[in-house]
Amino acid sequence: LALPPLDAKRYFAWISRGLNAENILHWLGDVEHIYRWHEMYNLTVVELAAKKQVPLIDIRRAFLETRNYLNLFCEDGIHPNEAGHSLINDTVKSFIVETLQIPVAFSV
């Protein structure tokens, strides 16, 4: 399973609550560094799946294809909310039916 994207600004605000955000930002360089690091981690997952010839369900693409994917996250900016989990569910079900050609009569 690919990783869902994240909202770097909300995630930074969440993890820096009660801390010196300016010092953390100085260490990071910029808030979007969080997104880039997360993207590199996701690319490693994708590359490993390809190398090992393991099917990969690309939920990241499903999120990014959504008009405003940022509405699919909880307040912390990294965990999917109910709508985000519904998108994951639909994406996994579609993969099972379309790619694996297995009928799905249940909710994932």
Stockholm file with secondary structure:
# STOCKHOLM 1.0

chainA/1-108         LALPPLDAKRYFAWISRGLNAENILHWLGDVEHIYRWHEMYNLTVVELAAKKQVPLIDIRRAFLETRNYLNLFCEDGIHPNEAGHSLINDTVKSFIVETLQIPVAFSV
#=GR chainA/1-108 SS CCCCCCCHHHHHHHHTTTSCHHHHHHHHSSTHHHHHHHHHHHHHHHHHHHHTTCCCCCHHHHHHTSTTGGGGBCTTSSSBCHHHHHHHHHHHHHIIIIISCCCCCSCC
#=GC SS_cons         CCCCCCCHHHHHHHHTTTSCHHHHHHHHSSTHHHHHHHHHHHHHHHHHHHHTTCCCCCHHHHHHTSTTGGGGBCTTSSSBCHHHHHHHHHHHHHIIIIISCCCCCSCC
//
